[in-house]
Amino acid sequence: MRPIKALLAAPLVCGALLCGTAQAEDASIERQLDALGYNYDVDEDGDYKMTFEVEDGRTQLVFVISKVESYGKHKVREVWAPAYRAEDSDFPTLVANRLLQETMENKLGAWAKQDDMAVYVVKIAADASNEELEDAIEYATQVADRMEAILTDGEDEF
C-alpha cells in the first residue's frame, strides 16, 4: 500500500512530466472561427472568448485556447467552458465527486480545476476540421451550462 502523501503527490509529478510544451499561438484558429461565423473577443492571453445563448435565456462562456500543446507527435488544442466557482480554492467534496462522476459519462472532454473554477475541457487535434472544432465548442457549451445550472440552483454566472 502506498502512503497517502505519495498518492497525492503522484498526479503533480506525472502531470509535470507528461504535459508537454506549449507551442506558439496558432493563427489558423482565428480563420476557422471566422469560417464558422462565430463572434469572439481575444483576451489578454490571446485566447478566443465567446458567449453563446443556450436554453431558457441562459448564456455560456467558452474559450478556444490559442496555444497548441504537444506531446510526442500529438498536437492538441483545448476548448474550455467554465461552470462553477468555489468560494475558496477548494471545491466542496460533493461538487468534486459530482464532477468526477459526470466526467465518466461524457463522450468528449473532462472536468478540470482551474484555480477556483470547474472548467469543462475538450481536447481536439490541433489540425481538427471546422466541423470537429464546432462539435467540441457545442459539446463544451452544453455540458458546462447544464452542470452550472445543477451546481448553482439555476444561476447563470458564465
C-alpha angles and dihedrals in degrees: 000000000000119000114255092242090058091049092051094046096045097078091051093051093043092045092053092048097045104037096089123205132300116246127212118288111282114231092191090078091066090055090050094049090048091049089051090051096240122157111223146161124217111232128213090274092054092251123139113247121198134173119208130195112233134176124319095017093298125140132209128206116220131181127200104203112229097207119081118220122210141196118178106316094340117105114187136188122200130220112198130195119179119217111164139032119200122217089239135003094287124075118225110257094245091053094047092049092048091052091050091049092048092049090061091054098049121092098209127034136352142243116266135182115238108181104298095346137088108223128187108224126195115189117204135172110280089235094048116149122253089258093052091048091049091050091051092049093047093046094048089048094053097041095047095046092048091050093045090054091049097047097042102039091251100316116146112212096144 
